[in-house]
């Protein structure tokens, strides 16, 4: 048995051995020295492993920490752990008496985390609407053997890549008899993901139709279906439609990503002044708020953002949508199903018997739904709805075209919101723009500093487009006494009214768009594109 003095002598001997080797001097062999070096070597390797997995070290310092652990071994980890304990005691997060338990829990937690990391978690798992897995559904001859497994993997990777690319729609359509194209709609524009030969793509189409509950053998008649995907981050829902076209079969898949957080009014693009007024209107017991614009202009996103301002514990909120794009806790959501005779109009009749405070109508499509929504707004309910219209004033014309009486519009409608979406420049690759002479003249005329004008360059982060994400340009019209009086007296000429409203909306778009250009959020070309579409 070695005494402490003997151990100290051996340590000094080892230290002398190290210095001797460094100086080129041969020293006598000792078994203790050999065991010491072997043990120290493995302790250093173990310390590097623990350092690489330690949550106490930030990622940017992890490489340097691993190098330090390689040279000084467990002393490095002990110093880190002691520093962490001292910091927690000083911050009041840990009592001195809790240190032993905290130390034991930390050791056990590290081992549990390592075991969890060793278990492979699938990136995506497809299921039908009832919850059955893809492998249980797709058991036909297409999936027997290795080829079927490859089809499943190809289908899952195509959908997963679409989700990661922030696609709102996935289109699969034949280019010619021998090949199909797969495209993602990202930020309102289509991008080609890949081109597959028809045999391989037909197998993918059949697998998608199977999981969506469609008839695989039917390739001519249009079909609709739905399915879902489970990811580690949450669930993603898909609505799919097929139709026979020249050259094969076309699929359109709508992606409704539940893993994305709902946006607030500020994130959508509303100014602080508009947010303040809208929140006040949302607290009113009755009235109607209409969100208008073409398909893909973010109407539903804005409607969801307004719903976020409501206290769901105090008010009974019921929605009817087609489809339900985002599941919101604590409210009742009804999905339209024409096969089961669950329409917007029929659902509204049912909702009115369920003591609602706030009614949300996904889209007003017909005269019956429009009139019922207006009447509900008159009888003590706050109604939110979307409508396809070109501008705020064009919304009034559209309602009259749906046979809603002007007097009913004047008494029920509170706010009309028209909006368009503009693409935002990618923060990683945007740069100064080279302006043409006409653009320079426009900047001088509108008192815009040309140095503030940026352009889209394109990089890997934005998929080479130069744009990443979108924001809304919003025009809000509050129905005042003047407009209500004109509606009540039926003194509005629909044709002239629509033209005047569209011109006013275009000027609002240009003004709001230039504000985003001045702050470097978008480009002049993007504003021109939006105003041309609106016109």
Secondary structure as GFF3:
##gff-version 3
##sequence-region A 1 535
A	DSSP	alpha_helix	4	23	.	.	.	ID=ss1
A	DSSP	alpha_helix	31	53	.	.	.	ID=ss2
A	DSSP	three_ten_helix	59	61	.	.	.	ID=ss3
A	DSSP	alpha_helix	62	72	.	.	.	ID=ss4
A	DSSP	alpha_helix	74	91	.	.	.	ID=ss5
A	DSSP	three_ten_helix	96	98	.	.	.	ID=ss6
A	DSSP	alpha_helix	99	118	.	.	.	ID=ss7
A	DSSP	beta_strand	125	128	.	.	.	ID=ss8
A	DSSP	alpha_helix	134	137	.	.	.	ID=ss9
A	DSSP	three_ten_helix	141	143	.	.	.	ID=ss10
A	DSSP	alpha_helix	146	164	.	.	.	ID=ss11
A	DSSP	beta_strand	169	176	.	.	.	ID=ss12
A	DSSP	beta_strand	179	186	.	.	.	ID=ss13
A	DSSP	beta_strand	189	197	.	.	.	ID=ss14
A	DSSP	alpha_helix	198	211	.	.	.	ID=ss15
A	DSSP	beta_strand	223	231	.	.	.	ID=ss16
A	DSSP	beta_strand	234	245	.	.	.	ID=ss17
A	DSSP	beta_strand	248	257	.	.	.	ID=ss18
A	DSSP	alpha_helix	265	268	.	.	.	ID=ss19
A	DSSP	alpha_helix	272	282	.	.	.	ID=ss20
A	DSSP	beta_strand	287	292	.	.	.	ID=ss21
A	DSSP	alpha_helix	299	307	.	.	.	ID=ss22
A	DSSP	beta_strand	317	321	.	.	.	ID=ss23
A	DSSP	beta_strand	332	335	.	.	.	ID=ss24
A	DSSP	three_ten_helix	338	340	.	.	.	ID=ss25
A	DSSP	alpha_helix	344	351	.	.	.	ID=ss26
A	DSSP	beta_strand	358	361	.	.	.	ID=ss27
A	DSSP	alpha_helix	367	378	.	.	.	ID=ss28
A	DSSP	beta_strand	382	387	.	.	.	ID=ss29
A	DSSP	alpha_helix	392	401	.	.	.	ID=ss30
A	DSSP	alpha_helix	406	412	.	.	.	ID=ss31
A	DSSP	beta_strand	413	425	.	.	.	ID=ss32
A	DSSP	beta_strand	431	432	.	.	.	ID=ss33
A	DSSP	alpha_helix	437	445	.	.	.	ID=ss34
A	DSSP	three_ten_helix	450	452	.	.	.	ID=ss35
A	DSSP	beta_strand	454	455	.	.	.	ID=ss36
A	DSSP	beta_strand	467	478	.	.	.	ID=ss37
A	DSSP	alpha_helix	481	488	.	.	.	ID=ss38
A	DSSP	alpha_helix	494	518	.	.	.	ID=ss39
A	DSSP	alpha_helix	524	534	.	.	.	ID=ss40
###
